[in-house]
Amino acid sequence: MYYRSAPSTAVQSLIQELVVNDGSATYLQVPSETLTEEDVNVALGGKATQSSTHNLWYAENAIDGIKNNWTKCSSTGYGTSPFWRLDLQEIYRVYRVVVTNRIDCCETDINGTEIRIGNSLENSGNNNPRCVIIHNIRRGQPYSFSCNGMVGRFVNLMIPGPEKVLTLCEVEVYGTVFMSSRSSVKINLQSSADLTDPEIRDKLLEKLASALKISVNVSWIQPPVEDSTEPPADTQCP
């Protein structure tokens, strides 16, 4: 097998399973794990959305870098389990999330907010693993929450329950790139299955994508072909 860079543990374990259980050579393309050493506020390059918007308090206001102006906060309207979601555009290992509470009033509205990080958009991303529950943040103050390197593309802040409102004056996300959508790894797969059959090929790709448990695009670099090479004849020593 040839790798452009070291594959993730999930890729390695899946390759081992396929090689052991399967035997025609072809190539699969899946993202590879890449890491940077920068610890920067990656939220500034993301895209924000929220479950609803109150007046001019748009979702993107929470990632504009302005922390001390209450008119530059984001806010949902009142509703059931309102949320704010940040798409980081890449998969990151998130070490900490810094949340700044509104400065004008209503500082307790944020109490009970959950920070969730992951790659799924199921239930608008609110089913991803939870980093922490916010119990309180003083008015106008930032508070840093450690997420211990959780991996994900989406960062959600959500308050469960009826008749809730979510107001955020700034959300900062600090971490490192875990997996770039532009990077890839080649896998030379030996399989006993008939990979010239499109249906079998598609099922194998589905199995690979499912086993990785992350949001990736998996594709064939080149169509599999049947290996017609005859095995070498047995020879006897003189």
N, C-alpha and C positions, 0 to 999 in steps of 0.2 A: 504494500500500500504506500502511496505517496501523499504527503501532506505539505501544503504550502506553509502552514504553521501548526503548532500543536493543537490537536482537536480537544474539545471539552470532554469531561468524564462521561457525559451522556452519549456522545458520539463514539467514544472508545468502547464502552460496554455494548452498544448496539452492534458495532462492527464485529466484535468478538462473537456475539450471538449469531449473527448472520453467517459468519465464516464457519462456525462450528456446525450449524444446522443446515447450511446449504452447500456448490462447487462449480461456464462461459464468462470470460472476463469482460467487464465493462466499467464505466465510470459513473458515479453519482456526484452531484455537486450540492454541498450543504454549507452553511456559514461556519466559519471557524472562530474560535475564541481569541480576541485580541484585547490587550489591556494598555491603558495609558497611565502615566504617573501623575497627571494633573488632578487636583482637587479644586474644582471651580464650580461656580453656581451655574449648573447646566440648565436650570429652569429658564434662563434668559433666552435660550435658543429653542424653547419648546412652543407648543401650541396648546392653549387652554380653552376649555369649554365648561359649561355648568348646566345643571338641570333646568334652571329658569333664570331670568335676569330681572332684577328690580331697577326700574328707571334706567339710569346711565351707568350703573355699576357692573360693567362688563367683566367677563371671566379673565380677559387678558390684563385687566388692571392689577391683578395679583402678581404679575410677573413683569411689571414695568420698571422695577427698581426704586419706586417711590414709596416710602414707608410711613411718612409722617403727615400725610394729607388725606383726611378721611373721605374727601371727594374722589380720590383715586383708588379706592378699594373695590373689590368685587363683592357682589351680593346676589344671592338667589332671592326669589320671593318665598313666602311661607308655603310649606307643602310637606308631604310625607317623605322622609329620608332624603333631603336635598343633598346634592353633591357638587363638587368642583373637581375636574379631572385635567391633568397635565400629560400631554403626549411628548415625551422626551425625544422622539424621532429616531432614537437608537435604543438598544438595550444597555442599561447601565447597572453597575453595582453601586447601590445607594448607601452611603455611610450615615448621612444625617439630613434631616429636613428641618428648616427653620421657618417658623410661622410667626407673623406679626399680627397682633390683634388690633381691632379698630380703636381709634384714639378718642372718638367723640362720646360714645356711650355704649351701653348694652354689652359690657365686656363678658358677661356670663353666657351670652348666646352661643359662644364657641365651645362651651363645656360639653363633653361627650363626643366630640368629633373624633372619628377614626381616621388614621392615615393608613392607606393600603397601597401596596406596591406589587406589580406583577405584569404579565404579558397578555392576560385575558381581557376581553371586552364583554364577557358574560355579565349580565346585570349592570351594564355600563361601566364595568371595571370594579364594581363594588364587592365582588366576590373574591378578589385577589387577596393574598395573605396580608394579615394586619401587622403593621409595625408597632403601633401604639394607640392608646386612647388619650386624647387631650382632656385633662381634668380642669385646668384653668390656666389662663395667661393674663397677666395684668394689662390693663388698658394701655394701648399704644406701645406695648413692649414686644420684642421678638423673643421667642423661646426655641431652643435647639433640641430636637428629638433624635436620638441615636437609632439607626435602623440596621446597624451591624452588617453592612454589605449585602442587604437584600437585593435580589436581581429582578429587574423589570423595566419595561418601557413606559408603563403608565403609573402615575402617582395620583391617587384619589384621596380627597378629603370628604368625608360623608358623616352626617349626623343622623343616626337611626331614630325613627319615631315620627309621630304625626305632628303637624303644626310646628315645624322647625324652620329656621332660617339660617343660612350659612354666609357669614361675612368675613372676608379675608383681605387684609391690607397689603400683605406680601407673603409669598411662598418662595423659599429658596431651597434648591436641591443640590447637595454636594456629593459627588461620586466620580467614578471612573468608567470609561466605556468598557463594557463587558463583551459585547458582541456587535460588530458593525454589520449593517445590512449590505455593505458593499464588499465584505470579505468572504472568502469561501475556502472550502477544503475539498480536495478530490479523494474519492474512495475507489480503489480498484476492487470491485466486488466479484468474487467467485461464487457462482450459484448453480445448483443442479436443476433449478427450475427453468422452464422454457421462456427465457426473457425476450424471445422474438414475438411472443404473444402480447399485444398491447394491454389486454386486460390484466394479465399477470404482472406486467411492468407497473401499471397504475396501482395495483394492490400493494406492491412492494414499496413504492414511494409513500403510500398512505401509512404503511406500517412504520417506516423510518421517521416520517414527520410526527406521528403520534408518540413514538418512543422518546423523541427529543424533548417533548413537553414544553416547547417554546414556540413563539410565532416566527416561523421560517418559511422560505420558499425552497422546495426541493425539486430538482430537475435533472434530467439526463443530459450530459454534455454531448454524448454521441449515442445513437441507437445501438442497443446490443445486437451482436451478430453471433450466429452459431459457429462454434469452433470446430472446424472440420479436420483439424490436424490429427493424424493417426498417431496413437501412442507408439513409442519405440518398441520394436520386437525384442523378445527376450533373448539374451545372448548368454552363452556358456563360456566359462573360463577354460582355456586350453589345459 
